[in-house]
Each structure stands twice: as structure tokens, then as C-alpha cells.
């Protein structure tokens, strides 16, 4: 081989080496771009979901990009996408599907919060039928949040299209990349397990706390949804430190009156006083009758949720149990209430005829089953209501027409009694008139108008206040009817929650805890045609959480009540708000974490858990009506 041949070979090797280096650089550049787009794809899914998670409520901010919560959410999204990639086997198709799923969830969650007041969760999926019934009164608009979600969605498709063009030479089949995809999924799950599931997890032990409005934006939708899913397997949460031996003992009152008045309890849909959150000014008084009725007692109730969750309020009202121990579930869906303690079981024991009425479907929140398990003698749903009336174009029956139906059932029950027979009546009515949305009527049908401008919420506020005035007149007419009834009657009415737009109307010069408290605070009204006990919680306390209403009512009427309810009335003056979440309120209006609660507060939750969660250690005497 000559020196010339050697030189040619050397030059050829140099050219080949340069070509290989060029290919290597080109391939590395493509892989780097592909990896960066993949990371951006994960973040984009997170961003889309959080855009839907941040509602139009004032003061709500998204998860910080530099927070630990962002990192944990990113891990969850990365695991989800890696599993999707493992199954599909196509990088680009996986991207399109995951971006589409994120956009659908974000838009759905946005509208669920606006219309229902609560975020979309695994628990709420059980109420899919209820959601379909609510949709009939709803109109959907493409607001700024939805347009932003759609913009991010199309931006994601643009990125994926660019990624496809750069890497379109990859002709790998599903089986060719199986091991690579499997490794990605295993690594993603390992990181997920290390940072979220393991005992040394960076995730807080419990994040679904006092207010979803605080925790969902703070910790992110994915992280909160993970905890929601985990709670599906833990319906009733055992209080920390619970032991049967630590349940408080108390002296039980055994003196009661022999009087058995008829009791009418009305849970009024979205009956709310905006004066607790803003200095409301209107062209006409929106509660003229109630404001000027001197023979009714007026207080406030702190309900479990903001802007929705009627079934949670129902459960606390009828049973005296707090929703704190049941992890944000819709109670009638998951709690077995058969033979359990409630106002229904107490009054049945005392010889009452008990009736439940609601003009909507009994399938909503599983009310068919719930009312039956509570033990109501008579249950009436939509098919039993006659001659329903409606306010202009709104699709929900008026309070007045529901009260008329209730009065007919009351008269029928009383008429069936013989002259010498007296069977007291308990009638529970859940209304529907004021349900959202509040854009169903043309503006010329509004009879109340705000003199202040609340931006986009003003129109909804006007329709809502107009509905409230019709509720006001209906309640007045109901009282006038029972003033002419010779039997002793007591009527109680409270709101189930505020409207979902209340946060947009709220004045912002309040602490976050007080904002939460006032958004949960609904009016409570009580009237009777006879003298009740002078020791009324309305006069001495003024505001209690929903679970205290029945124990306090039975006490005021001097009716027999179980030890559990007696204990509640003993602690109510000092600790009047023991609701759901991680915080309670004392008599001074100070909010505390349950972690710092004294024995009187923990004693209540020990009793509640013994009632609904501890089947083996249950103490029947705590929940029986004394004789």
C-alpha cells in the first residue's frame, strides 16, 4: 500500500467521522427538543387544569410555579401521561389525548364550581344524575376562563404538531418502544411513590380542610383530587386519639314537658342575607315582611359548604352530626342511616307522624334512600306536587306553591285524626325556588335592583334578590295561615348555602377565616303560635353551625332528647360552630384549628364517631330517647 493510498483512507475516515459527528449532533438536538416539548406538555396539562380550577371568585390565586405543591402536581401529571403513553404507544397521539382530557376536565370543573359551588370530585361523580337535573335551569357562556383554556389547548396542539414535524422520521411500532415506555412509567411511579405515597412524603397528611376555596388553589387540583380519591375508601374518619373510654360523661336531664307541638322545618334553597358580606343597597327592601315581623326569632346558621352542597346541610340539620368526619362526601350517598339518630327517629319515638317533601326528583343525592333510612312515615317527591307555580321564566317551583302543597298534606294528616286523638306532626320541606343559575329571567322581570355596581355579578344579584323577595312574601303568608290554626305549631326556616357568586359581591376587607365564616352563614327564622322556653340559643348565642339546630330546638321545646344532643347543647354556648373542615369557632368569634381543640370539642366528635363509625364500640344509651 502506497503512501497515497494511506492518505486517501485517512481522509475518507475523517470525512466519515465528521459525517457521524454531524448526525450525532443533529440527533441529539432533536432529542433535546423532543424532551423539552415533553416537559412543556406536562406543564401545559397542569396549567390548563389549574386555569379551570381558579374560578371567577375574587381573591383566588393559582398554585405558585415555585411552590412544593407545583412539584407534587407535576409528578402526578407526569405519571398520568407516562401511563397513557405506555398504553397508547404513540408519543403524539398520547399528547393530543392528554391535552384534550385536561381541557375537558378544566372546562367541566369551571362550570361545576360556578353553578354548584363545589369543585368536580370523585365524590361528586356519584351525583351525576343530580347535575343533569340542575343543568335544565342553566345557560352556558364562553367567558374569559373558558377562552383561556381553549387558547392553551390549541397552543398545546401547535407544540405537538411541531414536535411531530421534527421527529416524523421515527417509524417505530408499538412493540419496538414497549420497554422504553415501561421504563418511563416505572420511573414516574417510583418518583410518585417517593414524594407522594411514602411515609416520608412531601404531601401534607390532610389538605381537604376548612374551605375548598383555600385548599384547591393552594395545593392544586390534581393533588386535591388524589386525596379525594383516597377518601373514597375511608367514608367515616376516625378522630385522632379516639377511645371509647374517653367519651365524655354527663348528667342527663330527665324532666320534659308533655306538650307535643307540630313542628315544621323548612330548608330553603339558597336563602341568604348579603348584608353579612357587603353593605347592600337596593332600590326596594328585598325582605320587607321578615324584617318587620316582630313575632319571629332571627339568628344565623353556619352551613357546611359555600355555594352548593345542599345534601351536606340536610345531613347536619336532620342528624346533628357534623360533616367533618365524612370527608366531603354527599352523606346520603355513603352513610347508612337506617336506625340511626336523627330528629326523625326522636320524633317517631315521641309519637309524631313524620313527613318529608321535596318537589324535585328523589334520585338527587339519593334522597329516596336517605329519607327512607331516616325513617320518615311519608315521603313526597316531584310526582306528588300539584299546581306548581313559577316566577316568570325561572324553571324552579316557587316557595308559595310548595307551601300550599305542604299545607294540603298537613290538613289531610290532621283531618284523618279522630276527635279524641292527637297525633303531632313533623313536616320537613326542602324548597327549590332560589336555585341557580340567576340569569333565567329577562331583566325587566327583576323587582329588586342593586344600587351598587358589582360588575358581572350585578345582574345575577338583581335576579337573586328578586327571588328572595318572593320567598319573603311566601314565608309571611305561611305564618298567617298557621296563626289561624288552633294546634300548637312551631316553624323553623334556614338557608342551605349562599349563591355561588357571593364571593364576587363580598367586601374584601375581612380576614380569610371571617370571609369563609360569612359566606357560610345563612339566616335562621323561628316562629310559634305559643310561648316557648325563654332560654333560646337565638337570644344567647345568635349563630351556630347547622348540626346544633335540632338539639337546640328540642331543648327549647322541652322535648325528650338523647344524651348526645344534650351534650351538644351544653357545649354550644362556648363552641357554637363545630362544622366541617379543620377549623372551629368559639363564643368570642375566634377561629381555631381542630388540632388545638379542647376536650369539650373532641368529646363531641368522639360521640359522633361512636354514633356513625364505631359499630363494635357503639354505646346505644348515648343515642336513645330517654323515658
C-alpha positions as CSV (number, residue, x, y, z in Angstrom):
1,X,0.0,0.0,0.0
2,X,1.5,3.3,-1.1
3,X,1.6,6.5,0.9
4,X,-1.0,7.9,-1.4
5,X,-3.4,5.1,-0.6
6,X,-2.9,5.6,3.1
7,X,-3.6,9.3,2.7
8,X,-6.8,8.7,0.8
9,X,-8.0,6.2,3.5
10,X,-7.2,8.7,6.3
11,X,-9.1,11.5,4.5
12,X,-12.1,9.2,4.0
13,X,-12.2,8.3,7.7
14,X,-12.0,11.9,8.6
15,X,-14.9,12.7,6.3
16,X,-16.9,9.7,7.8
17,X,-16.1,10.8,11.3
18,X,-17.3,14.4,10.5
19,X,-20.5,13.0,9.0
20,X,-21.1,10.8,12.0
21,X,-20.5,13.7,14.4
22,X,-22.9,15.8,12.3
23,X,-25.5,13.1,12.5
24,X,-24.9,12.7,16.2
25,X,-25.3,16.5,16.8
26,X,-28.5,16.5,14.7
27,X,-29.9,13.5,16.5
28,X,-29.0,15.0,20.0
29,X,-30.6,18.3,19.0
30,X,-33.8,16.6,18.0
31,X,-33.9,14.5,21.2
32,X,-33.3,17.6,23.3
33,X,-36.1,19.5,21.6
34,X,-38.4,16.4,22.0
35,X,-37.5,16.2,25.7
36,X,-38.2,19.9,26.3
37,X,-41.5,19.7,24.4
38,X,-42.5,16.6,26.5
39,X,-41.7,18.5,29.7
40,X,-43.6,21.6,28.5
41,X,-46.5,19.2,27.6
42,X,-46.7,18.0,31.2
43,X,-46.7,21.6,32.4
44,X,-49.3,22.6,29.9
45,X,-51.7,19.9,31.1
46,X,-51.2,21.2,34.7
47,X,-51.7,24.8,33.5
48,X,-54.9,24.0,31.7
49,X,-56.4,22.2,34.7
50,X,-55.4,25.0,37.1
51,X,-57.0,27.6,34.8
52,X,-60.3,25.8,35.3
53,X,-59.6,25.4,39.0
54,X,-59.2,29.1,39.5
55,X,-62.8,30.4,39.4
56,X,-64.1,33.9,39.0
57,X,-64.3,34.3,42.8
58,X,-62.3,37.2,44.0
59,X,-59.0,36.7,45.8
60,X,-58.3,33.2,44.5
61,X,-54.8,32.7,43.1
62,X,-53.4,29.7,41.2
63,X,-50.7,27.3,42.6
64,X,-47.4,29.1,42.6
65,X,-44.9,27.9,40.0
66,X,-42.1,27.7,42.6
67,X,-44.1,26.0,45.4
68,X,-43.7,22.5,46.6
69,X,-47.4,21.9,45.6
70,X,-46.5,22.6,42.0
71,X,-43.8,20.0,42.1
72,X,-46.2,17.4,43.5
73,X,-48.9,18.2,40.9
74,X,-46.2,18.0,38.2
75,X,-45.3,14.5,39.4
76,X,-49.0,13.4,39.3
77,X,-49.4,14.7,35.7
78,X,-46.2,13.1,34.6
79,X,-47.3,9.7,36.0
80,X,-50.7,10.0,34.3
81,X,-49.1,10.9,30.9
82,X,-46.5,8.1,31.2
83,X,-49.2,5.5,31.8
84,X,-51.2,6.9,28.9
85,X,-48.0,6.7,26.7
86,X,-47.4,3.1,27.9
87,X,-50.9,2.1,26.8
88,X,-51.1,4.0,23.5
89,X,-47.5,3.6,22.3
90,X,-47.6,6.8,20.2
91,X,-46.0,9.9,21.6
92,X,-48.0,12.4,19.6
93,X,-51.4,10.7,20.0
94,X,-50.7,10.4,23.7
95,X,-50.1,14.2,23.8
96,X,-53.3,15.0,21.9
97,X,-55.4,12.8,24.2
98,X,-53.9,14.1,27.4
99,X,-54.2,17.7,26.4
100,X,-57.8,17.1,25.4
101,X,-58.7,15.3,28.6
102,X,-57.1,18.2,30.6
103,X,-59.2,20.8,28.6
104,X,-62.4,18.9,29.2
105,X,-61.8,18.5,32.9
106,X,-60.8,22.2,33.2
107,X,-64.0,23.4,31.5
108,X,-66.2,21.0,33.3
109,X,-64.7,22.0,36.7
110,X,-65.0,25.7,35.9
111,X,-68.8,25.4,35.2
112,X,-69.3,22.9,38.1
113,X,-67.8,25.5,40.6
114,X,-69.8,28.4,39.1
115,X,-73.1,26.5,39.1
116,X,-72.8,24.1,42.0
117,X,-70.3,26.0,44.3
118,X,-68.1,22.9,44.7
119,X,-65.2,21.5,42.6
120,X,-65.6,18.4,40.5
121,X,-64.5,15.5,42.6
122,X,-64.7,11.7,42.7
123,X,-67.4,12.0,45.4
124,X,-69.5,14.4,43.2
125,X,-69.4,11.9,40.3
126,X,-71.9,9.9,42.3
127,X,-74.3,12.8,41.9
128,X,-74.2,12.8,38.1
129,X,-77.9,12.5,37.9
130,X,-78.4,15.5,40.2
131,X,-76.1,17.5,37.9
132,X,-78.2,16.6,34.9
133,X,-81.4,17.8,36.7
134,X,-79.7,21.1,37.6
135,X,-78.5,21.8,34.0
136,X,-82.0,22.4,32.8
137,X,-82.0,25.7,34.6
138,X,-78.6,26.8,33.3
139,X,-77.3,28.7,30.4
140,X,-73.6,28.4,29.4
141,X,-71.5,31.2,28.1
142,X,-67.9,31.3,26.8
143,X,-66.4,33.5,29.5
144,X,-62.8,34.6,29.7
145,X,-61.7,31.5,31.6
146,X,-63.1,29.1,29.0
147,X,-61.5,31.1,26.2
148,X,-58.1,30.9,28.0
149,X,-58.5,27.2,28.4
150,X,-59.3,26.8,24.7
151,X,-56.3,29.0,23.9
152,X,-53.9,26.9,25.9
153,X,-55.4,23.8,24.3
154,X,-54.7,24.9,20.8
155,X,-51.3,26.1,21.8
156,X,-50.6,22.6,23.1
157,X,-51.8,21.1,19.7
158,X,-49.4,23.6,18.0
159,X,-46.5,22.4,20.1
160,X,-47.3,18.7,19.4
161,X,-47.6,19.4,15.7
162,X,-44.1,21.0,15.8
163,X,-42.8,18.0,17.7
164,X,-44.2,15.6,15.1
165,X,-42.6,17.5,12.2
166,X,-39.2,17.5,13.9
167,X,-39.4,13.8,14.7
168,X,-41.5,12.4,11.9
169,X,-38.7,10.1,10.7
170,X,-39.3,7.9,13.8
171,X,-41.1,4.8,12.3
172,X,-41.1,2.7,15.5
173,X,-44.0,0.3,16.0
174,X,-46.0,-0.2,19.3
175,X,-43.8,-3.1,20.2
176,X,-40.5,-1.5,19.3
177,X,-40.8,1.1,22.2
178,X,-42.6,-1.1,24.7
179,X,-39.5,-1.5,27.0
180,X,-38.7,2.2,26.8
181,X,-42.3,3.2,27.7
182,X,-42.4,0.7,30.5
183,X,-39.2,2.1,32.0
184,X,-40.7,5.7,31.7
185,X,-43.8,4.5,33.6
186,X,-41.8,2.7,36.3
187,X,-39.5,5.7,36.9
188,X,-42.6,8.0,37.0
189,X,-44.3,5.7,39.5
190,X,-41.2,5.5,41.6
191,X,-40.9,9.2,41.9
192,X,-44.7,9.4,42.6
193,X,-44.4,6.8,45.4
194,X,-41.3,8.5,46.9
195,X,-42.7,12.0,47.1
196,X,-46.5,11.4,47.5
197,X,-47.4,7.9,48.8
198,X,-44.5,7.0,51.0
199,X,-44.4,7.7,54.8
200,X,-41.8,10.5,54.2
201,X,-44.0,12.1,51.5
202,X,-43.7,15.8,50.9
203,X,-47.6,15.9,50.6
204,X,-49.4,17.2,53.7
205,X,-51.3,14.5,55.6
206,X,-54.7,16.1,55.0
207,X,-55.3,19.0,52.6
208,X,-59.1,18.9,52.2
209,X,-59.7,21.3,55.0
210,X,-61.9,24.2,56.2
211,X,-62.5,25.6,52.7
212,X,-62.1,24.1,49.2
213,X,-61.7,27.7,48.1
214,X,-58.4,27.8,50.0
215,X,-57.0,24.3,49.5
216,X,-57.7,23.6,45.8
217,X,-55.9,26.8,44.6
218,X,-53.2,26.3,47.2
219,X,-52.4,22.7,46.6
220,X,-53.6,22.2,43.0
221,X,-56.5,20.3,41.5
222,X,-54.5,17.1,40.9
223,X,-53.2,16.8,44.5
224,X,-56.6,17.5,46.0
225,X,-58.3,15.0,43.6
226,X,-55.8,12.4,44.7
227,X,-56.8,12.9,48.3
228,X,-60.5,12.9,47.2
229,X,-59.9,9.5,45.6
230,X,-58.1,8.1,48.6
231,X,-61.0,9.2,50.8
232,X,-63.4,7.0,48.8
233,X,-62.2,4.1,50.9
234,X,-62.5,5.9,54.2
235,X,-66.1,7.2,54.4
236,X,-66.1,8.0,58.2
237,X,-62.8,9.3,59.5
238,X,-61.8,8.2,63.0
239,X,-60.9,11.2,65.2
240,X,-57.3,11.2,66.3
241,X,-56.9,9.7,69.8
242,X,-60.4,8.2,69.8
243,X,-61.1,5.7,72.5
244,X,-64.5,4.6,73.8
245,X,-63.3,5.2,77.3
246,X,-62.5,8.9,76.5
247,X,-66.1,9.7,75.5
248,X,-67.3,12.4,78.0
249,X,-69.8,11.5,80.7
250,X,-72.6,14.0,81.6
251,X,-75.6,14.5,83.8
252,X,-78.7,13.8,81.7
253,X,-81.8,15.8,82.2
254,X,-84.9,13.7,82.7
255,X,-87.5,16.4,83.0
256,X,-89.6,17.2,79.9
257,X,-92.9,18.7,79.1
258,X,-95.8,16.6,77.9
259,X,-96.7,19.1,75.2
260,X,-96.1,17.9,71.6
261,X,-96.4,20.8,69.2
262,X,-96.5,20.4,65.5
263,X,-93.0,21.1,64.0
264,X,-92.5,22.5,60.5
265,X,-88.9,22.6,59.3
266,X,-88.0,24.3,56.0
267,X,-84.6,24.1,54.4
268,X,-84.9,27.0,51.9
269,X,-82.7,26.7,48.8
270,X,-80.1,29.4,48.6
271,X,-81.8,31.6,51.2
272,X,-79.0,34.1,52.0
273,X,-78.5,37.5,53.5
274,X,-76.0,39.5,51.5
275,X,-75.7,42.1,54.3
276,X,-73.2,39.8,56.1
277,X,-70.7,40.2,53.2
278,X,-71.4,43.7,51.8
279,X,-73.1,46.9,52.6
280,X,-76.0,46.1,50.3
281,X,-78.1,49.0,48.9
282,X,-81.2,48.3,46.8
283,X,-84.0,50.4,45.3
284,X,-86.6,48.4,47.3
285,X,-86.3,46.5,50.5
286,X,-85.9,42.8,49.5
287,X,-87.1,41.2,52.8
288,X,-89.8,43.7,53.8
289,X,-92.0,41.2,55.6
290,X,-89.4,39.2,57.5
291,X,-87.6,42.4,58.5
292,X,-90.7,43.8,60.1
293,X,-92.1,40.7,61.7
294,X,-91.7,41.2,65.5
295,X,-93.0,37.7,66.4
296,X,-90.2,35.7,64.9
297,X,-86.8,34.9,66.3
298,X,-83.9,35.6,64.0
299,X,-80.4,34.1,64.1
300,X,-77.8,32.6,61.7
301,X,-76.5,29.2,60.8
302,X,-73.1,28.3,59.6
303,X,-73.6,25.6,56.9
304,X,-71.0,23.1,55.7
305,X,-70.3,24.5,52.2
306,X,-70.2,27.7,50.1
307,X,-72.5,28.0,47.1
308,X,-73.7,24.4,47.0
309,X,-73.8,21.0,48.8
310,X,-77.4,21.1,49.9
311,X,-77.2,17.4,51.0
312,X,-74.4,18.2,53.4
313,X,-76.6,20.8,55.1
314,X,-79.6,18.4,55.1
315,X,-77.5,15.8,56.8
316,X,-76.2,18.1,59.5
317,X,-79.6,19.6,60.1
318,X,-81.5,16.3,60.4
319,X,-79.0,14.3,62.3
320,X,-77.0,16.7,64.5
321,X,-73.8,15.2,63.0
322,X,-71.0,17.3,61.6
323,X,-69.7,16.6,58.0
324,X,-66.2,16.9,59.3
325,X,-65.8,13.1,59.8
326,X,-67.1,12.1,56.3
327,X,-64.5,13.6,54.0
328,X,-66.6,15.9,51.8
329,X,-68.9,13.1,50.6
330,X,-72.6,13.7,49.8
331,X,-73.9,12.0,53.0
332,X,-77.0,10.3,51.7
333,X,-74.8,8.5,49.1
334,X,-72.5,6.9,51.5
335,X,-73.8,6.9,55.1
336,X,-76.1,4.1,56.3
337,X,-78.6,6.0,58.3
338,X,-81.0,3.1,59.0
339,X,-81.9,3.0,62.7
340,X,-79.6,6.0,63.2
341,X,-80.2,9.0,65.4
342,X,-81.9,12.0,63.9
343,X,-84.8,14.4,64.6
344,X,-87.0,11.9,62.7
345,X,-86.1,9.0,64.9
346,X,-86.6,11.1,68.1
347,X,-90.0,12.4,67.0
348,X,-91.1,9.0,65.8
349,X,-90.3,7.7,69.2
350,X,-92.4,10.5,70.7
351,X,-95.4,9.6,68.6
352,X,-95.2,12.1,65.8
353,X,-96.2,11.5,62.2
354,X,-93.2,12.5,60.2
355,X,-93.3,13.8,56.6
356,X,-90.5,14.8,54.1
357,X,-91.3,16.8,51.0
358,X,-89.2,18.0,48.0
359,X,-90.5,19.0,44.6
360,X,-87.6,17.6,42.6
361,X,-86.5,14.1,41.8
362,X,-85.9,11.7,44.7
363,X,-82.8,10.4,42.9
364,X,-81.0,13.7,43.5
365,X,-78.3,13.0,46.2
366,X,-80.0,9.6,46.8
367,X,-82.8,11.3,48.7
368,X,-85.2,8.4,48.1
369,X,-82.9,6.1,50.1
370,X,-81.8,8.7,52.6
371,X,-85.3,9.8,53.6
372,X,-86.4,6.2,53.9
373,X,-83.4,5.3,56.1
374,X,-84.1,8.3,58.3
375,X,-87.5,6.8,59.0
376,X,-90.0,9.3,57.6
377,X,-93.5,8.0,57.6
378,X,-94.5,9.9,54.5
379,X,-92.2,10.9,51.6
380,X,-93.3,13.1,48.7
381,X,-91.2,14.0,45.6
382,X,-92.0,15.7,42.3
383,X,-94.8,13.4,41.2
384,X,-96.8,14.2,44.4
385,X,-96.8,18.0,44.0
386,X,-99.8,19.7,42.3
387,X,-100.5,23.1,40.8
388,X,-96.9,24.3,40.9
389,X,-96.2,27.9,40.0
390,X,-93.1,29.6,38.7
391,X,-91.5,33.1,38.8
392,X,-91.5,34.4,35.2
393,X,-89.2,32.3,33.1
394,X,-87.4,30.5,36.0
395,X,-87.7,26.7,35.9
396,X,-88.0,26.1,39.7
397,X,-91.3,26.0,41.6
398,X,-92.0,28.9,43.9
399,X,-91.9,28.7,47.6
400,X,-95.5,29.8,47.7
401,X,-96.7,26.8,45.6
402,X,-94.6,24.4,47.7
403,X,-96.0,25.8,50.9
404,X,-99.5,25.4,49.5
405,X,-98.8,21.7,48.8
406,X,-97.3,21.2,52.3
407,X,-100.4,22.8,53.9
408,X,-102.7,20.4,52.0
409,X,-100.7,17.4,53.3
410,X,-100.8,18.9,56.8
411,X,-104.6,19.3,56.6
412,X,-105.0,15.8,55.3
413,X,-103.0,14.3,58.1
414,X,-104.8,16.3,60.8
415,X,-108.2,15.5,59.2
416,X,-107.6,11.8,59.5
417,X,-107.3,12.0,63.3
418,X,-110.4,11.3,65.4
419,X,-111.9,13.9,67.7
420,X,-110.2,12.4,70.8
421,X,-107.0,11.6,69.0
422,X,-104.0,13.9,68.9
423,X,-101.0,12.9,66.7
424,X,-98.4,15.7,66.4
425,X,-97.0,16.4,63.0
426,X,-93.4,16.9,61.9
427,X,-93.1,18.2,58.3
428,X,-89.7,18.7,56.6
429,X,-89.7,20.7,53.3
430,X,-86.8,21.3,51.1
431,X,-87.5,24.1,48.6
432,X,-86.0,24.8,45.2
433,X,-87.2,28.3,44.0
434,X,-83.9,30.2,44.6
435,X,-81.7,27.6,42.9
436,X,-79.1,29.0,40.4
437,X,-78.4,30.0,37.8
438,X,-79.7,33.6,38.2
439,X,-79.9,34.6,34.5
440,X,-83.1,32.8,33.7
441,X,-85.4,35.8,33.7
442,X,-85.2,38.9,31.4
443,X,-84.1,42.0,33.3
444,X,-87.5,43.6,33.2
445,X,-88.8,40.8,35.5
446,X,-86.4,41.9,38.3
447,X,-88.3,43.6,41.1
448,X,-85.2,44.4,43.1
449,X,-82.1,46.3,41.8
450,X,-78.7,46.8,43.5
451,X,-77.7,50.5,43.7
452,X,-74.1,49.4,43.7
453,X,-72.2,48.1,40.7
454,X,-70.7,44.7,41.4
455,X,-69.5,44.2,37.8
456,X,-70.6,41.0,36.1
457,X,-72.3,39.8,39.3
458,X,-74.8,42.7,39.4
459,X,-77.3,41.1,37.0
460,X,-77.3,37.8,38.9
461,X,-77.6,39.7,42.2
462,X,-80.7,41.5,41.0
463,X,-82.5,38.3,39.9
464,X,-81.4,36.6,43.2
465,X,-82.7,39.4,45.3
466,X,-86.0,39.4,43.4
467,X,-86.3,35.7,44.1
468,X,-85.6,36.4,47.8
469,X,-88.5,38.9,47.9
470,X,-90.9,36.3,46.6
471,X,-89.6,33.9,49.3
472,X,-90.1,36.7,51.9
473,X,-93.8,37.1,51.0
474,X,-94.4,33.3,50.8
475,X,-93.0,32.9,54.3
476,X,-95.2,35.7,55.6
477,X,-98.3,34.1,54.1
478,X,-97.3,30.7,55.6
479,X,-97.1,32.3,59.0
480,X,-100.5,34.0,58.5
481,X,-102.1,30.6,57.8
482,X,-100.7,29.0,60.9
483,X,-101.8,31.9,63.1
484,X,-105.3,30.6,62.5
485,X,-104.5,27.0,63.4
486,X,-105.6,26.0,66.9
487,X,-103.0,23.3,67.3
488,X,-99.6,24.4,68.8
489,X,-97.2,24.9,65.9
490,X,-93.6,25.9,65.6
491,X,-92.0,26.8,62.2
492,X,-88.2,26.9,61.6
493,X,-86.6,28.0,58.3
494,X,-83.0,28.3,57.3
495,X,-80.9,28.7,54.1
496,X,-78.9,25.7,52.8
497,X,-76.0,27.8,51.4
498,X,-75.1,31.1,49.7
499,X,-75.4,31.6,46.0
500,X,-72.2,30.6,44.1
501,X,-71.5,34.2,43.0
502,X,-71.5,35.5,46.6
503,X,-67.7,35.8,46.6
504,X,-67.9,38.3,43.8
505,X,-70.1,40.6,45.8
506,X,-68.1,40.3,49.1
507,X,-66.2,43.2,50.5
508,X,-62.5,42.3,50.7
509,X,-61.6,44.0,54.0
510,X,-62.0,40.8,56.0
511,X,-59.6,38.1,57.1
512,X,-59.8,34.8,55.1
513,X,-61.4,33.0,58.1
514,X,-64.1,35.6,58.5
515,X,-64.8,35.6,54.8
516,X,-65.2,31.9,55.0
517,X,-67.5,32.2,58.0
518,X,-69.7,34.9,56.5
519,X,-70.1,33.0,53.1
520,X,-71.3,30.0,55.1
521,X,-73.6,32.0,57.3
522,X,-77.3,31.8,56.3
523,X,-80.4,33.2,58.1
524,X,-82.4,31.1,60.6
525,X,-86.0,32.1,61.4
526,X,-88.3,30.6,64.1
527,X,-92.0,31.3,64.8
528,X,-94.5,29.7,67.0
529,X,-98.2,30.3,67.9
530,X,-97.4,29.6,71.6
531,X,-94.9,30.7,74.2
532,X,-91.7,28.7,74.0
533,X,-89.0,28.5,76.6
534,X,-87.2,31.7,77.4
535,X,-83.8,30.1,77.1
536,X,-83.3,30.3,73.4
537,X,-80.0,29.9,71.6
538,X,-81.0,32.6,69.2
539,X,-81.0,35.1,72.1
540,X,-77.9,33.8,73.9
541,X,-75.7,32.7,71.1
542,X,-77.1,34.1,67.8
543,X,-75.1,31.9,65.4
544,X,-74.5,28.2,65.5
545,X,-73.4,25.5,63.0
546,X,-76.2,23.5,61.3
547,X,-75.6,20.4,63.5
548,X,-76.7,22.3,66.6
549,X,-80.1,23.3,65.3
550,X,-82.1,20.2,66.2
551,X,-80.6,19.7,69.6
552,X,-81.3,23.3,70.5
553,X,-84.8,23.2,69.1
554,X,-85.7,20.1,71.1
555,X,-84.2,21.8,74.2
556,X,-86.2,25.0,73.6
557,X,-89.4,22.9,73.2
558,X,-88.5,20.9,76.3
559,X,-88.9,17.6,74.4
560,X,-87.0,14.5,75.4
561,X,-83.6,14.3,73.7
562,X,-80.8,11.8,73.9
563,X,-77.5,12.3,75.8
564,X,-75.7,13.1,72.6
565,X,-78.0,16.0,71.9
566,X,-77.9,17.2,75.5
567,X,-74.1,17.2,75.4
568,X,-74.2,19.4,72.3
569,X,-76.5,22.0,73.9
570,X,-74.1,22.1,76.9
571,X,-71.0,23.0,74.8
572,X,-72.9,25.2,72.2
573,X,-72.6,28.5,74.3
574,X,-68.8,28.1,74.4
575,X,-68.2,26.4,71.0
576,X,-71.1,27.3,68.7
577,X,-69.6,26.4,65.4
578,X,-68.2,22.9,65.0
579,X,-68.6,22.4,61.3
580,X,-66.7,20.6,58.5
581,X,-63.0,21.3,57.7
582,X,-60.1,21.8,60.0
583,X,-61.3,24.8,62.0
584,X,-64.0,25.7,64.6
585,X,-65.1,28.9,66.1
586,X,-65.5,29.8,69.8
587,X,-68.0,32.1,71.5
588,X,-65.6,35.1,71.0
589,X,-65.7,34.7,67.2
590,X,-62.1,33.4,67.2
591,X,-61.3,30.6,64.7
592,X,-59.1,27.7,65.9
593,X,-57.6,24.6,64.3
594,X,-59.1,21.3,65.5
595,X,-55.6,20.2,66.3
596,X,-55.7,22.6,69.2
597,X,-59.3,21.7,70.3
598,X,-60.1,21.3,74.0
599,X,-61.6,18.1,75.3
600,X,-65.2,19.5,75.1
601,X,-64.8,19.8,71.3
602,X,-63.0,16.5,70.7
603,X,-65.6,14.9,73.0
604,X,-68.3,15.9,70.6
605,X,-66.5,14.2,67.6
606,X,-65.8,11.1,69.8
607,X,-69.5,10.8,70.3
608,X,-70.3,11.4,66.7
609,X,-67.8,8.7,65.6
610,X,-69.2,6.3,68.2
611,X,-72.6,7.0,66.6
612,X,-71.8,6.6,62.9
613,X,-68.4,4.9,62.7
614,X,-67.7,2.6,65.6
615,X,-70.1,-0.3,65.2
616,X,-68.3,-2.5,67.7
617,X,-67.8,0.0,70.4
618,X,-71.2,1.8,69.9
619,X,-72.8,3.0,73.2
620,X,-76.6,2.8,72.5
621,X,-77.5,4.8,75.6
622,X,-75.9,7.9,74.2
623,X,-78.3,8.0,71.3
624,X,-81.6,6.7,72.8
625,X,-84.6,9.0,73.7
626,X,-84.9,8.9,77.5
627,X,-88.2,7.9,79.0
